[in-house]
Amino acid sequence: MSARYHTLRDRTVAAVDRVFAEPIRIIWKDDRVPVGIEAVLRTAAQVAQSMAGGRGQAWNVEISGASGLLYIDRARYPEILPSRGDEIKALARGDAYFEVLRTDTRNPTRLICHLAESGRAGS
């Protein structure tokens, strides 16, 4: 049994993905075949979050140690679970590769992968 707001929440996630998601390839650290998905990728400059302390008291804090965050829709990709050491290729960004530092599985709608820039480029 789900809460009444779950339908609205799921529609909101899908609407955000329609606007912000981009093609991503996940390259597993083991021998699995790489998989293509669409997910929301935010890089370091985009990851800065506003921490509003009230009117006129806003400041920015960047997520320490992360070059980006990848938000994967859990309902759309239930079989996907990137882990530390897997690589992410942002297909619409040329040779942009990222390495998964960790994946937060606590969010009910999204897997949130914390990323670092990968040393791999042009591959």
C-alpha positions as CSV (number, residue, x, y, z in Angstrom):
1,M,0.0,0.0,0.0
2,S,1.4,3.4,-1.0
3,A,0.7,6.8,0.3
4,R,-1.6,9.1,-1.7
5,Y,1.3,11.4,-2.7
6,H,3.4,8.7,-4.3
7,T,1.6,9.0,-7.7
8,L,2.3,12.8,-7.7
9,R,5.9,12.2,-6.6
10,D,6.5,9.6,-9.4
11,R,5.0,11.9,-12.0
12,T,7.2,14.8,-10.8
13,V,10.4,12.6,-11.1
14,A,9.4,11.6,-14.6
15,A,8.7,15.3,-15.6
16,V,12.1,16.4,-14.2
17,D,13.8,13.6,-16.2
18,R,12.0,14.6,-19.4
19,V,13.6,18.0,-19.1
20,F,17.0,17.4,-17.5
21,A,18.0,13.8,-18.1
22,E,20.8,13.0,-20.6
23,P,22.2,9.8,-22.2
24,I,24.6,8.1,-19.9
25,R,26.6,4.9,-20.3
26,I,27.5,2.9,-17.2
27,I,30.8,1.0,-17.6
28,W,30.9,-1.7,-14.9
29,K,34.2,-2.5,-13.2
30,D,33.5,-6.2,-13.7
31,D,32.9,-8.0,-16.9
32,R,29.2,-7.0,-17.4
33,V,28.2,-5.4,-20.6
34,P,28.0,-1.5,-20.4
35,V,24.5,-0.2,-20.2
36,G,22.9,2.9,-21.5
37,I,20.3,4.9,-19.6
38,E,19.0,8.4,-19.2
39,A,19.7,10.1,-15.9
40,V,20.1,13.6,-14.5
41,L,23.8,14.5,-14.2
42,R,24.9,17.6,-12.3
43,T,28.6,18.5,-12.3
44,A,30.6,20.4,-9.7
45,A,29.4,23.9,-10.7
46,Q,25.8,22.7,-10.8
47,V,26.0,20.7,-7.6
48,A,26.4,23.9,-5.5
49,Q,23.4,24.0,-3.2
50,S,21.7,27.0,-1.7
51,M,21.5,26.8,2.0
52,A,18.9,29.4,2.7
53,G,18.9,30.7,6.3
54,G,16.1,33.1,5.6
55,R,15.6,36.2,3.6
56,G,18.9,37.6,2.5
57,Q,20.9,35.0,4.3
58,A,21.7,32.6,1.5
59,W,25.1,31.1,0.8
60,N,26.5,28.2,-1.3
61,V,28.1,25.1,-0.2
62,E,29.7,22.6,-2.6
63,I,29.6,18.9,-1.9
64,S,33.0,18.1,-0.7
65,G,35.0,15.6,-2.8
66,A,32.4,15.2,-5.5
67,S,32.8,16.4,-9.1
68,G,29.2,15.6,-9.8
69,L,26.1,13.8,-8.9
70,L,24.1,11.4,-11.0
71,Y,20.4,10.9,-10.2
72,I,18.9,7.7,-11.5
73,D,15.1,7.1,-11.5
74,R,14.7,3.9,-9.4
75,A,11.3,3.1,-10.9
76,R,12.5,3.3,-14.5
77,Y,15.8,1.4,-13.8
78,P,15.2,-1.0,-10.9
79,E,18.0,-3.3,-12.0
80,I,20.7,-0.6,-12.1
81,L,22.9,-0.1,-9.0
82,P,26.3,1.5,-9.8
83,S,29.0,1.0,-7.1
84,R,32.4,2.3,-6.2
85,G,34.8,2.1,-9.2
86,D,32.2,1.9,-11.9
87,E,32.5,4.5,-14.6
88,I,29.9,6.9,-16.0
89,K,30.3,8.3,-19.5
90,A,28.2,11.4,-20.2
91,L,27.4,10.7,-23.9
92,A,26.2,14.2,-24.7
93,R,29.3,15.8,-23.2
94,G,32.0,14.5,-25.5
95,D,34.8,12.7,-23.6
96,A,33.4,13.3,-20.1
97,Y,34.0,10.3,-17.8
98,F,33.3,10.1,-14.1
99,E,34.1,7.4,-11.5
100,V,31.5,6.4,-9.0
101,L,32.7,7.2,-5.5
102,R,29.6,5.9,-3.7
103,T,25.9,5.4,-4.3
104,D,23.3,6.6,-1.9
105,T,20.3,4.2,-1.9
106,R,18.3,5.9,0.9
107,N,16.2,8.1,-1.4
108,P,13.0,6.3,-2.4
109,T,12.8,7.8,-5.9
110,R,16.4,8.1,-7.0
111,L,19.8,6.4,-6.7
112,I,22.2,9.3,-6.1
113,C,25.7,8.5,-7.3
114,H,28.6,10.7,-6.0
115,L,31.1,11.1,-8.8
116,A,34.7,12.1,-9.3
117,E,36.3,13.0,-12.6
118,S,37.9,9.9,-14.1
119,G,41.4,9.9,-15.5
120,R,40.0,8.3,-18.6
121,A,39.3,10.5,-21.6
122,G,38.9,9.9,-25.2
123,S,38.2,6.2,-24.7
